Structures are given as C-alpha cells and as structure tokens.
Amino acid sequence: MSSSSERNHTILLVQPSHKPTSRTYCDYETLTEALEGVCKIYEEHLKELNPSSLSITYDISQLFDFIDDLNDMVCLVFSRGSRSYEPKDKEWIKEKIYALLRKQAGK
C-alpha cells in the first residue's frame, strides 16, 4: 500500500445478500480505517454467530471466505490526482487487507 492511498477518504459499500434492502455503506477518513472496518464487520458477524463466546479468533482465509460470500463489496477510494472516487473490487480489498495485517503483525 502506498502511504498516499492510505490517507485517502474511502467509502465502503456492502451488500451482504441479494436483497437490495441489505445495502449499506460506511464512510472512513483513510483507506486503512476502511480495511480495519471490513475486519470489524466480520468480527461482528462472528459475535452474532457465537454470542456466548468470550473471545473470537479467526484466520485470514476465513475472513476472505466471508468477503467472497457477500453479494457485493466495493471500496470507493478518493484519488487526489483525478479528484474522483475510484472503485476497488473484492480482490483488491483482500490484497490490501493481507498487506495491512502483514504490516501489523510485523510491528
């Protein structure tokens, strides 16, 4: 991830099911916050599935399966150069999450 894209305003669009009414969005000041937001969405999903669990653990492949199972997920990342939002698909999001988690694990 380039440091300039990490600071770009990002809108995360999520549609968990085929129902149009399931569409939602989240607004983040940075790409990093948006990627962390995807992880938090998955963690909330796990908490709903396991309400009696005191702690939730998962690996990246489970997170990626969750992303793949969503009907749709797109990041709109603001590009200062073009002064517009650029759409990024699930594969791009997963690549950036992988890089972010590797970076965090290295600290």
N, C-alpha and C positions, 0 to 999 in steps of 0.2 A: 504494500500500500504506500502510495506516495503521501508524504506529510501534507501536501496541499489538498489532496482529495479527502483526507481525514478531517479537515476543518470545514468541509462544505456542508451547507444545510442539506438535510436529507428527509424525504417523506417516504415512509414505509407503507405500502399498500398491501393489505392482506385480505384474501377471500378464502376462508377455511373450507367451505363447502360449495356445491354447485348453486346454492340459493343466492341470488343477488342480494338478499337482505343480510347475508353474513359478511358483506364487505365492511371493512373498517380501515382506518389509517392512523398512523402515529407520526408526529412531527418532531424532528430532532435537530439540534444545532450542529451536530457533526455526524459524519459517517460512522465513526467509532461508536457513538451513542446509539445509533440505529442498529448496528450489528449486535451490540450488547442487548438492545431491545428485543431482537429476534430470539436470543438465548433466554431472556426473561419470559417471553411468550411461551416458549417450550417448557420452561420450569413451572409456570403457572398451570399449563396443561397437565404436567406430571402430578402436581399437587392436587388437582381436581380428580385425577385417576386414583391417587393414593392419599386420601385425606387423613388417614391415621398415621402415616409415616412422619417421623420426626425429622428425617433428613432425606434429601433426594439426590441421587447420583445418576450420572449418565455418561456415555461416551459420545464422541463426535459423530460416529456412524448413526447412532440413534437420533441425534439432533438433525442430521442430514436426511434421514428417512422421514422424519416429521415434516421437514420443509418440502420434500418431494411429494408427500401425501396431501399437502394443502392444495386446494383447487388452483390458487394463484397467489404469488407473492412477487412484488416488484419494488425496487428502490428507485426513487427519483432523486438523483444526486445533482445538486446545483453546480454548474460549470461556470466559473468566473469568465473564462475565455469566450464562451458563446453567449453568456448571460442568459442561460436557459437550463432547464432540468433535463438530464439525460437518463432514460430508463435503463435499469440494470435487472437482468433476469435472475432466476433461482440459482443457476450455476455460478454466476458472478458473485452472488451473495454468499454462497457456500465457500468459494475460493477466498473471499475476504474474511469470512469468519474463521476459516482454517488459519490464515495468516495472523489474524488478531490473537487467536488462542495460543498459537506457537510463540508469538511475541510475549504474551502474558506469562506463559509457562517458563520462558527463558529468563524472567526477572528474578 
